[in-house]
Amino acid sequence: MAAYRLQKRCDEEAVFVVEGPKMAAEAIASGLAIRAVCATAEWLSAHADGMVAEETFEVSPAELERLSNFKTPNQVWMLLERKVGSEKWEMRSGLTLALDKIQDPGNMGTMLRTADWFGVRHVVCSRDTVSCYNPKVVQASMGAVFRTKVDYVDLPEWLSACGMPVYGASLQGKPIAAQNTGIAREVVLLIGNESRGISKEAMAQVTDPVLIPNVGGTAESLNASVAAGILMNYLLWNNYNIKKEEQR
Amino acid sequence: MAAYRLQKRCDEEAVFVVEGPKMAAEAIASGLAIRAVCATAEWLSAHADGMVAEETFEVSPAELERLSNFKTPNQVWMLLERKVGSEKWEMRSGLTLALDKIQDPGNMGTMLRTADWFGVRHVVCSRDTVSCYNPKVVQASMGAVFRTKVDYVDLPEWLSACGMPVYGASLQGKPIAAQNTGIAREVVLLIGNESRGISKEAMAQVTDPVLIPNVGGTAESLNASVAAGILMNYLLWNNYNIKKEEQR
């Protein structure tokens, strides 16, 4: 099982690893096929009933440590089959998140978690964005990876064909304003690479470059996942207000 | 020098470590006293002129690796003396960020970076919040730690005495609205622990519990540093608009 520490092996077999009781519970709830479970006797005795797995192994803490991607392995390691493309996805929000060459697994996972919070169900990534099945992405997503459709595409081509306004986070953009009227319900938010920002090819497809005003600040930039959070919140306020009106 | 990998040793001597050319440049610009520099011959020859350090050592990449807190050490390792309390700090924005038991160094560093972006110059932390001189905090802050006053205090006591409205991020709070009129210019934003939220003692001092509306989302919560970013942006919009008016 230790071979699955290699991302390449996981990619080839279209599987991915989750670790720890919290993520294991999300994995069981997701309904994805469980290829294998390696867990402590304690965890297994508490969860054997609610779980269907191809193979189950009771392991010692030392064996778990050899398998784990983390410094402090936690009771359970699970190998899951990836989602297949034919599933239906409910689009609960008009926003699509597009990621251009995001490299840091923590940022990627955090952006999936934020998207999940805001009801964004579709994330479109350039092919060189970090895999959503990277163990650190899965962990930082806090289960969002189970609830989000993540596609890897030729991003400039996808943006050009999507037929929606494309808001791009850019230090050369127009400051976002307190009133965000006039934003369409169906939009794309594009976030660029942590150090280089949005690539030239993707930027050519941006209809609305936007900047988060920095008042009197001195930092060069915001963390990509923080900028993504602020802009998702900004772009979705209209939808939220419309929804509130509809519920009255 | 490897002894300074221990946080305890750094605390005792009131020093901290920064690594890599980008942070080293920030450190030199900050004017803080440089206790020691360990760097490759290449880095030293490029930077020897602009720098005053008590001790300078030329090291090999292998030696740098033994010193480093990171998997991929990068040219330069530097030991700096911490800021002393008597300095004057310019308060450029009316917002003070308060952190209650933040544990993750990445979150802490990212929040300092976001505060720096928004011109927030004062961060007040509970005594059990992770040290702003933790190497991973310093790195994630992208230099913000050099430009921000970070105090560790009895937080409930400080909040009770500060004389400002205290906005606290809480899943039980009132949803923030698209219009944020009526927010004072001088406010405190309180962010709680990553898994347990704001402690009972600190919550007792919150005047305005606030929630980021989640539209149709399914995630249990937002990452602490993302929530902090969205709420800083929200609370500072008034200030930004007032500033723009004043500049006309």
Interface residues (C-beta under 8 A of the other chain):
Chain A: R92 S93 G106 T110 R113 T114 D116 W117 F118 G119 V120 A140 M142 G143 A144 R147 A178 Q179 N180 I212 P213 N214 V215 G216 G217 T218 A219 E220 S221 L222 N223 S225 V226 A227 A228 G229 I230 N233 Y234 L236 W237 N238 N239 Y240 N241 K243
Chain B: R92 S93 G106 T110 R113 T114 D116 W117 F118 G119 V120 A140 M142 G143 A144 R147 A178 Q179 N180 I212 P213 N214 V215 G216 G217 T218 A219 E220 S221 L222 N223 S225 V226 A227 A228 G229 I230 N233 Y234 L236 W237 N238 N239 Y240 N241 K243
